[in-house]
Amino acid sequence: MPFSTIKEPECLVKWQLIKTDLMVQAYHTTLEFYRRLAPMQEKMFRHMEREIEDMDEADRWKIDEPESPDDPEAPETPPGWR
């Protein structure tokens, strides 16, 4: 047993409080680190979203359906291309 040498119950309680305090300090340190990282992380996500949107836009021609010949807005196809 690791605590068999502790004779006074108050010593065990004090040790538990010290360990709990260390855990809380580590948690607060982690939160502070995440707070400092958050702006950079948001910036990185926005950049990645723009890159993905650009790639989707560049590949859109592969999945777009060709314009129908009845479409008045469609550009006119030269006669030799039909």
C-alpha positions as CSV (number, residue, x, y, z in Angstrom):
1,M,0.0,0.0,0.0
2,P,1.5,3.4,-0.9
3,F,-0.1,5.3,1.9
4,S,0.6,2.8,4.7
5,T,3.4,5.0,6.1
6,I,1.0,7.9,6.7
7,K,0.0,7.9,10.3
8,E,-2.2,11.0,10.5
9,P,-5.4,11.2,8.3
10,E,-4.8,15.0,8.1
11,C,-1.5,14.3,6.3
12,L,-3.4,12.3,3.6
13,V,-6.0,15.0,3.2
14,K,-3.2,17.6,2.9
15,W,-1.4,15.5,0.3
16,Q,-4.7,15.1,-1.7
17,L,-5.3,18.8,-1.6
18,I,-1.8,19.5,-2.9
19,K,-2.3,17.0,-5.7
20,T,-5.7,18.5,-6.5
21,D,-4.2,22.0,-6.6
22,L,-1.5,20.8,-9.0
23,M,-4.1,19.3,-11.3
24,V,-6.1,22.5,-11.3
25,Q,-2.9,24.5,-12.1
26,A,-2.1,22.2,-15.0
27,Y,-5.7,22.6,-16.3
28,H,-5.5,26.4,-16.1
29,T,-2.1,26.3,-17.9
30,T,-3.7,24.2,-20.7
31,L,-6.6,26.6,-21.0
32,E,-4.3,29.5,-21.3
33,F,-2.3,27.7,-24.0
34,Y,-5.5,27.0,-25.9
35,R,-6.6,30.7,-25.6
36,R,-3.3,31.8,-27.2
37,L,-3.7,29.2,-30.0
38,A,-7.3,30.0,-30.8
39,P,-6.7,33.1,-33.0
40,M,-4.1,31.3,-35.0
41,Q,-6.3,28.2,-35.3
42,E,-9.2,30.3,-36.6
43,K,-7.0,32.0,-39.1
44,M,-5.7,28.6,-40.3
45,F,-9.3,27.3,-40.7
46,R,-10.3,30.3,-42.7
47,H,-7.3,29.9,-45.0
48,M,-8.1,26.2,-45.5
49,E,-11.7,26.9,-46.2
50,R,-10.6,29.4,-48.9
51,E,-8.2,26.9,-50.4
52,I,-10.9,24.2,-50.5
53,E,-13.4,26.7,-52.1
54,D,-10.8,27.7,-54.7
55,M,-10.1,24.0,-55.5
56,D,-13.8,23.3,-55.8
57,E,-14.3,26.4,-58.1
58,A,-11.3,25.2,-60.3
59,D,-12.9,21.8,-60.6
60,R,-16.4,22.9,-61.1
61,W,-16.0,22.7,-64.9
62,K,-15.7,18.9,-64.5
63,I,-19.1,18.5,-63.0
64,D,-21.1,21.3,-64.6
65,E,-23.7,20.2,-67.0
66,P,-23.3,21.6,-70.5
67,E,-25.6,24.3,-71.5
68,S,-28.7,23.2,-73.4
69,P,-29.1,24.5,-77.0
70,D,-32.5,26.1,-76.0
71,D,-30.7,28.3,-73.4
72,P,-30.8,31.9,-74.8
73,E,-27.9,32.9,-72.4
74,A,-25.6,30.2,-73.8
75,P,-22.8,31.4,-76.0
76,E,-23.2,30.5,-79.7
77,T,-21.1,27.5,-80.8
78,P,-19.2,28.2,-84.0
79,P,-20.6,26.2,-87.0
80,G,-17.5,23.9,-87.5
81,W,-17.6,22.8,-83.8
82,R,-21.0,21.0,-83.8
